[in-house]
Amino acid sequence: METQRRGRENSIQGPGNRPEPTNPVKKELPRATGPTSRNPGKTLDTLLNRVGIGNDDTFESAPSSFIVPGSTGSTSLTFTLKSDAGAYNFSFGYFDTSIVPFDPITQRKQYAVSAIEQALARNTVIFKDLVDDPGSTITKNVPVGTELGFFLIPNDTVEAFLENPDSFYPANDAPLFSFPNANPGELDQMLAFVGNGKTFFTFEDLARMTGNNNAAGNSDHDFTDVSFEINRSLVAANGLELHPVGDLNADGFDDVAVREGRDLGVVFGKADVWQMNFEKPDKIIRGFGDFSQVTVSSGDWNADGKVDLAVVDTATDRTFVYNSIATASAVIQRT
């Protein structure tokens, strides 16, 4: 079947004169509005319950790339397309992150081209919405130890993107990646859940960003548009990164900031350090991209007698200050 393009042949068109996306597909799930939530009644919860994960937060995994498990040789991975609730066609695949030589922040287009060229050459473009429906499966033998990254091209094909990648940048309907900083809005587009011998991924298929001029419309942030499952529990590629921050809650014990994937947590100190749970921080700040390098420090910057936390994201040269961190909410979204 021939793929219909969206007026990219000559130049990038502005939001006011770009044609409407073509080739709508049947929706399988209702689309929610508003931000993503795992509270009862939201579409994401319905999707997770359908695939047997439910509302257990211990299943969610923050990293955006994963290691193929095993001892030697290759591991057989079976991919199953679980749902396609988006209104537009897509192409989805994976790539070996170790052989993409470009930086996703400063060389975003080159990074995308390299990753997707690799997927096409290695036949790791897994699902094409023009031909694949929910329930479709494909099995790949992947070398043990490979670090996998994932991509989704909204409403277009791999071939169309590689034919003219310039037409996708700097437009907001560029390819979307499991790495937040490779995305137009530098935000997560994929959620991952690991457990019960499987790994489940679900994508938001429109770029999450302020002032989106995507021809297909604005993101609804529901992360239920495209989901797939792998029949193995993959291993998170990101380890813990520790930052001493002093005594934030004035209990006499030094505390530690913990970086894992897209989260920065705060673990309050204890008399017995072995009782400090670095896997379940007392405070979590969410929204840092996996390629961000952070510097963390503490002090009383608003002179209220309470300790504040400052986080410098060196990738974007931005500083985030969280006042009175000890009494702040348990989960904080990076602003």
C-alpha positions as CSV (number, residue, x, y, z in Angstrom):
1,M,0.0,0.0,0.0
2,E,1.3,3.4,-0.9
3,T,1.8,5.8,2.0
4,Q,0.3,9.2,1.7
5,R,2.6,12.1,2.7
6,R,1.7,15.3,4.5
7,G,2.9,18.0,2.1
8,R,6.6,17.5,3.0
9,E,7.9,17.3,-0.6
10,N,8.9,21.0,-0.9
11,S,9.2,22.5,2.6
12,I,8.0,22.5,6.1
13,Q,4.6,24.1,6.4
14,G,3.4,26.1,9.3
15,P,0.5,25.0,11.5
16,G,-1.9,27.2,9.6
17,N,-1.4,25.8,6.1
18,R,-0.4,22.2,6.6
19,P,-2.9,19.6,5.3
20,E,-4.7,17.4,7.7
21,P,-3.0,14.0,8.4
22,T,-4.2,11.2,6.2
23,N,-4.9,7.5,6.6
24,P,-6.8,7.5,9.9
25,V,-7.0,4.0,11.4
26,K,-9.7,2.5,13.6
27,K,-9.4,3.3,17.3
28,E,-9.4,0.4,19.6
29,L,-9.4,2.2,22.9
30,P,-11.0,5.6,24.0
31,R,-8.6,8.5,24.1
32,A,-8.4,10.3,27.4
33,T,-7.8,14.0,27.8
34,G,-5.5,15.7,30.3
35,P,-2.2,14.6,31.8
36,T,-1.2,11.0,32.2
37,S,-2.4,9.4,35.5
38,R,-2.6,5.9,36.9
39,N,-5.5,6.8,39.1
40,P,-8.6,4.6,38.7
41,G,-10.8,5.4,35.7
42,K,-8.0,6.7,33.5
43,T,-7.3,5.1,30.1
44,L,-3.8,4.1,31.0
45,D,-5.1,2.1,34.0
46,T,-7.5,0.4,31.7
47,L,-4.7,-0.5,29.3
48,L,-2.5,-1.8,32.1
49,N,-5.2,-3.9,33.5
50,R,-5.9,-5.4,30.1
51,V,-2.3,-6.6,29.7
52,G,-2.2,-8.0,33.3
53,I,-0.1,-5.3,34.9
54,G,-2.7,-3.4,36.8
55,N,-2.0,-0.5,39.2
56,D,1.1,-1.9,40.9
57,D,3.7,0.9,40.7
58,T,6.5,-1.4,41.4
59,F,6.3,-2.6,37.8
60,E,7.1,0.8,36.3
61,S,10.7,1.2,35.2
62,A,12.2,4.7,34.7
63,P,15.1,3.9,32.3
64,S,14.6,4.6,28.6
65,S,17.0,1.9,27.3
66,F,17.2,-1.7,28.2
67,I,19.8,-4.5,28.1
68,V,19.0,-7.8,26.5
69,P,19.5,-10.5,29.2
70,G,21.3,-13.8,28.9
71,S,24.8,-15.3,29.3
72,T,26.1,-15.9,25.8
73,G,25.0,-15.8,22.2
74,S,21.6,-14.4,21.4
75,T,18.2,-14.1,23.1
76,S,14.9,-14.7,21.3
77,L,12.6,-11.7,21.8
78,T,9.0,-11.9,20.6
79,F,7.3,-8.5,20.1
80,T,3.5,-8.3,20.3
81,L,1.5,-5.3,19.2
82,K,-0.9,-5.0,22.1
83,S,-3.0,-1.9,21.2
84,D,-3.3,0.8,18.6
85,A,-5.5,3.5,19.9
86,G,-4.0,6.4,18.0
87,A,-5.8,8.0,15.1
88,Y,-2.8,8.0,12.7
89,N,-0.4,5.6,11.1
90,F,3.0,5.0,12.6
91,S,6.2,3.0,12.2
92,F,7.9,1.5,15.2
93,G,11.3,-0.2,15.7
94,Y,14.4,-0.6,17.9
95,F,18.1,0.1,17.5
96,D,21.4,-0.7,19.2
97,T,22.2,2.5,21.1
98,S,26.0,1.7,21.3
99,I,26.6,2.3,17.6
100,V,24.7,5.6,17.2
101,P,27.6,8.1,17.2
102,F,25.6,11.3,17.6
103,D,24.4,13.2,20.7
104,P,20.6,13.3,20.9
105,I,20.6,16.8,22.4
106,T,23.0,18.8,20.2
107,Q,22.7,16.6,17.1
108,R,19.1,15.5,17.3
109,K,18.4,15.1,13.5
110,Q,21.7,13.2,13.0
111,Y,20.9,11.0,16.0
112,A,17.5,10.1,14.5
113,V,18.8,9.4,11.0
114,S,21.6,7.2,12.4
115,A,19.3,5.2,14.6
116,I,16.6,4.7,12.0
117,E,19.0,3.9,9.2
118,Q,20.4,1.2,11.5
119,A,16.9,-0.2,12.1
120,L,16.1,-0.3,8.4
121,A,19.5,-2.0,7.5
122,R,19.2,-4.6,10.3
123,N,15.5,-5.3,9.7
124,T,14.5,-4.1,13.2
125,V,11.6,-2.0,12.1
126,I,9.1,-4.1,14.0
127,F,5.6,-2.8,13.3
128,K,4.1,-0.7,10.5
129,D,0.6,0.5,11.1
130,L,-0.3,0.2,7.4
131,V,0.0,-3.6,7.6
132,D,0.1,-4.6,11.3
133,D,-2.9,-4.8,13.7
134,P,-3.1,-5.5,17.4
135,G,-2.2,-9.1,18.0
136,S,0.6,-9.1,15.4
137,T,3.8,-10.7,16.6
138,I,7.4,-10.9,15.3
139,T,10.4,-12.7,16.8
140,K,14.0,-11.4,16.7
141,N,17.2,-13.0,17.9
142,V,19.1,-10.2,19.6
143,P,22.7,-10.6,20.9
144,V,23.0,-10.8,24.6
145,G,24.1,-7.5,26.2
146,T,22.7,-5.3,23.4
147,E,21.3,-2.0,24.8
148,L,18.0,-1.4,23.0
149,G,16.5,2.0,22.3
150,F,13.1,2.4,20.7
151,F,11.6,4.8,18.2
152,L,8.2,5.7,16.8
153,I,7.6,7.8,13.6
154,P,4.1,9.3,14.0
155,N,1.9,9.1,10.9
156,D,4.7,8.3,8.5
157,T,7.1,5.6,7.4
158,V,10.8,4.9,7.9
159,E,11.4,5.2,4.2
160,A,9.7,8.6,4.0
161,F,11.7,9.9,6.9
162,L,15.1,8.8,5.5
163,E,14.2,10.1,2.1
164,N,13.9,13.7,3.4
165,P,14.8,14.0,7.1
166,D,15.2,17.8,6.8
167,S,11.4,18.1,6.3
168,F,10.8,16.6,9.8
169,Y,13.1,19.2,11.6
170,P,12.5,21.5,13.3
171,A,8.9,20.6,13.0
172,N,7.4,18.9,16.1
173,D,6.2,15.8,14.3
174,A,9.8,14.4,14.1
175,P,10.5,10.8,15.2
176,L,9.9,10.1,18.9
177,F,12.3,8.1,21.0
178,S,12.5,6.3,24.3
179,F,15.2,8.8,25.2
180,P,13.5,12.0,26.3
181,N,16.2,14.4,25.2
182,A,15.9,13.0,21.6
183,N,12.3,14.2,21.4
184,P,11.0,17.6,20.2
185,G,9.8,18.6,23.6
186,E,12.7,16.8,25.5
187,L,10.1,14.9,27.5
188,D,9.2,11.3,27.9
189,Q,7.1,9.7,25.1
190,M,7.3,6.2,26.4
191,L,6.4,4.4,29.6
192,A,8.0,1.0,30.5
193,F,6.8,-1.7,32.9
194,V,8.8,-4.8,33.7
195,G,7.5,-7.8,35.6
196,N,6.2,-11.4,35.4
197,G,8.7,-12.3,32.7
198,K,7.8,-9.6,30.3
199,T,8.4,-6.0,29.4
200,F,5.5,-3.7,28.4
201,F,5.9,-0.4,26.6
202,T,3.3,2.2,25.8
203,F,3.8,5.4,23.7
204,E,2.3,8.8,23.4
205,D,2.3,9.3,19.6
206,L,2.2,13.1,19.5
207,A,5.1,15.3,20.7
208,R,4.6,16.5,24.3
209,M,5.6,20.1,24.4
210,T,4.3,23.7,24.9
211,G,3.3,25.5,21.7
212,N,3.0,22.3,19.6
213,N,2.6,23.0,15.9
214,N,2.2,19.3,15.0
215,A,0.1,18.9,11.9
216,A,-1.7,16.0,13.7
217,G,-2.6,18.2,16.7
218,N,-1.6,18.6,20.3
219,S,-0.6,15.7,22.6
220,D,-3.2,14.5,25.1
221,H,-0.4,13.0,27.3
222,D,-2.3,9.8,27.8
223,F,0.5,7.4,26.8
224,T,-2.1,4.9,25.4
225,D,-1.7,5.4,21.6
226,V,0.6,2.5,20.8
227,S,1.6,-0.3,23.1
228,F,3.7,-3.5,22.7
229,E,5.0,-6.3,24.8
230,I,8.3,-8.3,24.8
231,N,8.2,-11.8,26.2
232,R,11.3,-11.2,28.4
233,S,12.1,-9.1,31.4
234,L,14.7,-6.7,30.0
235,V,17.3,-5.2,32.3
236,A,17.3,-1.5,32.9
237,A,20.4,0.2,31.4
238,N,20.6,3.0,33.9
239,G,22.3,2.6,37.3
240,L,22.1,4.7,40.5
241,E,24.0,8.0,40.7
242,L,24.5,9.4,44.2
243,H,24.9,13.1,45.3
244,P,25.6,14.0,49.0
245,V,23.4,17.0,49.9
246,G,23.9,17.5,53.7
247,D,21.1,17.3,56.3
248,L,18.0,18.5,54.5
249,N,15.4,17.7,57.2
250,A,17.5,18.8,60.2
251,D,17.4,15.4,62.0
252,G,21.2,15.2,62.5
253,F,21.8,12.7,59.6
254,D,23.2,13.6,56.2
255,D,20.9,12.9,53.3
256,V,21.6,11.8,49.7
257,A,20.1,12.7,46.3
258,V,19.8,9.7,44.0
259,R,19.6,9.9,40.2
260,E,18.0,6.9,38.4
261,G,16.8,7.3,34.9
262,R,14.5,10.3,34.5
263,D,14.0,10.6,38.3
264,L,16.0,12.4,41.0
265,G,15.2,11.2,44.4
266,V,16.1,12.3,48.0
267,V,16.8,9.6,50.6
268,F,16.9,10.9,54.2
269,G,19.8,9.7,56.3
270,K,19.5,7.3,59.2
271,A,21.7,6.3,62.1
272,D,22.1,3.0,60.4
273,V,23.0,3.7,56.7
274,W,21.9,0.2,55.8
275,Q,18.3,1.2,56.6
276,M,18.4,3.9,53.8
277,N,16.3,2.7,50.9
278,F,17.8,4.0,47.7
279,E,15.3,2.2,45.5
280,K,12.4,4.0,47.2
281,P,13.4,7.6,47.9
282,D,11.5,9.8,50.3
283,K,11.1,12.5,47.7
284,I,11.1,12.1,43.9
285,I,11.6,14.8,41.3
286,R,10.5,13.6,37.8
287,G,11.2,14.9,34.3
288,F,15.0,14.9,33.8
289,G,16.0,13.3,30.5
290,D,18.3,10.3,30.6
291,F,21.1,12.2,28.9
292,S,21.0,15.1,31.3
293,Q,24.0,15.5,33.6
294,V,22.9,17.0,37.0
295,T,24.7,18.8,39.8
296,V,22.9,18.9,43.1
297,S,23.4,21.2,46.1
298,S,21.5,22.5,49.1
299,G,21.2,25.8,51.0
300,D,18.6,28.3,52.3
301,W,18.2,30.5,49.3
302,N,14.9,32.2,50.3
303,A,16.1,32.8,53.9
304,D,13.2,31.1,55.6
305,G,15.3,29.0,57.8
306,K,14.5,25.8,55.9
307,V,16.9,23.9,53.5
308,D,16.2,24.2,49.8
309,L,17.5,21.9,47.0
310,A,19.0,23.2,43.8
311,V,19.5,21.0,40.7
312,V,21.5,22.2,37.8
313,D,20.8,20.4,34.5
314,T,24.0,20.9,32.6
315,A,22.5,19.6,29.4
316,T,20.1,22.5,29.2
317,D,22.0,24.9,31.5
318,R,19.0,25.4,33.6
319,T,18.7,25.5,37.4
320,F,15.7,24.2,39.4
321,V,15.2,25.2,43.0
322,Y,12.9,23.3,45.3
323,N,12.2,25.3,48.5
324,S,11.8,23.5,51.8
325,I,12.5,20.2,50.2
326,A,12.0,18.2,53.4
327,T,8.3,19.2,53.6
328,A,7.6,19.2,49.9
329,S,5.3,16.7,48.2
330,A,6.5,13.1,47.9
331,V,6.5,13.3,44.1
332,I,7.4,16.6,42.3
333,Q,7.3,17.3,38.6
334,R,10.3,19.2,37.3
335,T,9.1,22.6,36.2
